[in-house]
Amino acid sequence: MKPTVGRIIHYFCEDSDKNELFALPAIVIKIVDEDDQRLKLYIIGNNYPYYADYVQYSKEPKVGCWSWPKRDE
């Protein structure tokens, strides 16, 4: 699957107090590099929304990367 502008994906952050990884919803606002799947994102954070440039794709959750949301089974 290829990312497209407007699609909602997950952006991964780390809670430094709990040392836990968590996902935030993010909206794709630009495809920076389709081959490497790097994106510009509008991230909807816990305290405020923010932008992130050149965010790399990771199949597995990894801090500072984006991934497709997992389907509930």
Long-range contacts (C-beta under 8 A, 24 or more apart in sequence): 1-68, 2-34, 2-37, 3-28, 3-31, 3-37, 3-39, 3-57, 4-28, 4-31, 5-29, 5-30, 5-31, 8-69, 9-39, 9-41, 9-66, 9-67, 9-68, 9-69, 10-61, 10-66, 10-67, 10-68, 10-69, 11-41, 11-43, 11-52, 11-55, 11-65, 11-66, 12-58, 12-61, 12-62, 12-63, 12-64, 12-65, 12-66, 12-67, 13-63, 13-64, 14-63, 21-61, 21-62, 21-63, 23-61, 23-67, 23-69, 26-52, 26-66, 39-66, 41-66
